[in-house]
Amino acid sequence: MEKETLMQILQIMRDYAGNGLAIILYIISAIYLFIKEKDKMKRIVLLYSTVMIMFLFILPPFAVFIFNTMGQEVYYRILWLLPMTIVIAYAFIKVLWSLPNLKWKISCCVLGGILIILTGDYTYDNPYFSKAENRFHVPQIVMNVCDTIIIEGREVRAVVPSEMLPYVRQYTANICMPYGRDVVVETWKENNPLYDAMESMIADCNLIAKLAAEQGCHYIIMHEEREREGSLEGYIYQRTVNGYEIYLKEDAGLF
């Protein structure tokens, strides 16, 4: 059991390290400060804390406790406690000030800048990132749908497809939902029949309409190409916005 947990921990570390250069810089900086830094308080904050955090992180019993209480998916966040940026920056400045002349200092700055750049990656190569379409950093389609159903001065309740879940509340607090993005995270997931109905292979519109009404939803949002059967009884089609059909409950009483 401990061996399996340790393998999981090492995999999390590998995933967190990325190309590994930032971790290498961090280790080199920490070693340099262990040798050169004499201030006791700085050693506690920058160095001893690093050792303590890493010791806890790779300790299987500690990992098991976090896995059971918070979930394995969030365990990597413990690595956020490592003062990586501060240690690297402080070590770099300490080296810089130890150099004898301006020429060496400039060369060190250029080299440091190049190394920092190489630790990262081009964000938009990642399929999970895209260039912002607006100042809210949400898909423009979501904004357009939300703007269509928002009613000034009051809240409305809408059930939306899973691809919209992370963005609706990020854009506006005037739209409430019967479930949030937590339903797609396995360790947080709570049973919600309406979500299951919305995300089934073939949408059972009769069931969706029934459950949406029970959960007080004024609106049902569905993609126009969604495979479905039955009808959204009790909900009236309003309009289609960027491929998403908007249905309003007959007795919603919003206007």
N, C-alpha and C positions, 0 to 999 in steps of 0.2 A: 504493500500500500504506500509506504513512504517512498519507495523507488519510483512508483508511478507518479506520485505527487511531485517529486523532484524533477522528473522529466517534463511535467506540465509547466513547472516554474521556469525551467531552462528554455522551453519553447516560447513562453511569454516574454522572457528576456530577449530572445533572438528576434521576435517580432517587434519588440519595442526599440531595439537597437538600430533598425533600418539598415543602412549600408555600413554601420559600425564605426564610422569615423568620429562621430560626436562622442561616443563612449570612449574611444581611444584617446581623444583630446582630453576628456574628463579625467581619465586614469593618469595620464601623463601630468596634467595640471595638479592633481591631488598628490602625486608622488613628489613633485617639485615643491609644493607647499609643505609637505611633511618634513622635507629637508631644510627648507629656507625660512619658513614662517616661525617666528619665535613668540608672537603674541598669543598668550594662553586662551583668551576669549575667542579670537579668530580661529584658532585650532579647534576649539569646541564646536563652534557654529559651522565651519566649513569642512572640517575633516572628521572629527569624531562622530558627528551626526551621520556622515556618509557611511562610516563603518557600521554604526548601529542599524541604520535603515536597511543596508544590504544584508546584514546578518539576519534580521527579522524576515526579509523578503525571501531568502533562500531556505528558511527554516520550515520544513514540511508541516509540523504541527500548527504553526502560525498560519500557513497557507490553507490548511484544511479548515481551520476556524473561520477564516475570511470567506472561503468557498461556501461554507455552510450558512453563514449569516448574511453575506452580501452578494455572493455569486462569483463564479470564476471569471465572468466577463469583465468585471471591474477591478480585478486584482492588479492589473498593470498600473492602475492609478497610484498605487503606493510608490512607484518609481518617480512620480511627479514630485515627491517630497525631497528627492535628491537635489541639492543645490548646484546642479550642473552648470547653468549659465553663470552664476555668481563665481563659482570656483574657476571656471575657464577664464572669465573676464579678469578676475583678480590676479590669477597667475600670469596672464598675459601682460597686465599693467606692471606687475612686479618685475617681470623679465625686461620689459621696455625701459623702466627706470634704471635698471642695472647696466644697460648698454652704455658704452663710453662716449659716443658721439652721435650727432644728428643723422649722419648717413646710415648708421646701423639701426637707429630708431625707425627711420622711414622704411628701410628694408623689412624690418620686423613687422611694421603695420601692414605693409603690402602682403607679406606672407601670411599673417594672421587673417587678413580679410579673405584671401583665397581659400584658406583652410576652412573658414566658417562657411563660405559659399558651397564648398564641396561636401559639407556635412548634410546638406539638404537635397531636395529633389524638386523638379518642376511640378508644382501642385496640380496643374491641369492635365498631367499625364495620368492621374488617378481617375478612374471612371466614376468614382463617388463624388468628385468635385467638378464644378462647372463655373464659368465666369458669371458674376452677378448680373442679373438682368434688370435690377432696380435697387433702390437704396435700402429696401427691406431684406435683400439677399434671399428672396424666395422666388420660386418659378413665377413668371408673369401670368401664366395660365391660372395658377391658384389665386393670385390677386384679382384677376378678372372675374373669376367665379365668385369670390368673396364679395367683391364690390357689387355684384348683381343681387346678392341676397341680404346684404347689410341694410338694416333699417335704423335710421338716425334716432338716437335717444333710447334705444332698447336692445336687449339681447335676443338673439334668435338661436334656435338649436337645430343643428344639421348633422346628418350622417353622410360621410364622404368616403370615397375609395381609399385604400391603404396608402397609395402613392401621395396623397395629399395630407396624411396625418401629421407629419412633422412640421408642416408649414402654416396651417390655418391659424393656430393660436399664436404662432410667431408673428403673423401679420396683423391680427386683430383680436382683441379680447371681447368683441361684440358678438362673436359666433362661438357658441358652446357646442360640445360634441358628447355623444353618449359614451365614447371611449377615446383614449388618446394613443400616442405611439407606443405606450408601455405594453399594449396588447401584442405587439410584434416581437418583444424581447422575452425570450423563453423563461428566464428566472423571475420576471415581473408579471408574466402573463396571468391574467384572470379570465375565467370563462365568461365570454360574452356571446350569447347566441346571435345577436345582431351582427357582430363582426364576422362570425363564422358564416352567416348567411350571405353577407356582402362579398366575402372572399371565396365562396364556393365556386367550383368549376363552372356550373351553370346557375345563374342567379335565380332563386325562387322569389319572384316579385311579390307574390301573395304573402309569403312568410316575412319578407323584408318590410313590407308595408305594415303588417300586423305588429311586428316587433318595434319598428320605428315609432308607431303611434303609441305603443305602450311605454316607450322611453321618452315620450314627449318631444319628438323631433318634428319641427315645422317643415323642414326641407329634407329631401332625399336627392343626393347627387350621384349620378351614374354615367359612365362613359357610353357614348352612343353606340360603340361597337361591342359593348358587353353582351355576351351570350346570355340569354335569359328566357324564362318561361313564366306564364301567368301575367298578371297585371298588378300595378301598384294601386290597388283599390283604396280609395279614400284620399289619394294624392292626385293633383292635377298638373299636367305638363305646363310649364311656363315658357321656357325657351332653352336653346342650346348655346353654350358659350365655350368656344375653343374645343369643341368635341365632347363637352360634358352636358348632359341633359339635367335640367333643374325641375324638380317636382315640388309643389307646395301642397301642404295638407288643406283639405277642403274647408275645415272649420278652424283654421289656424288662428284667426282673429288678430292678425298682426297689423291690419291697416284701419 
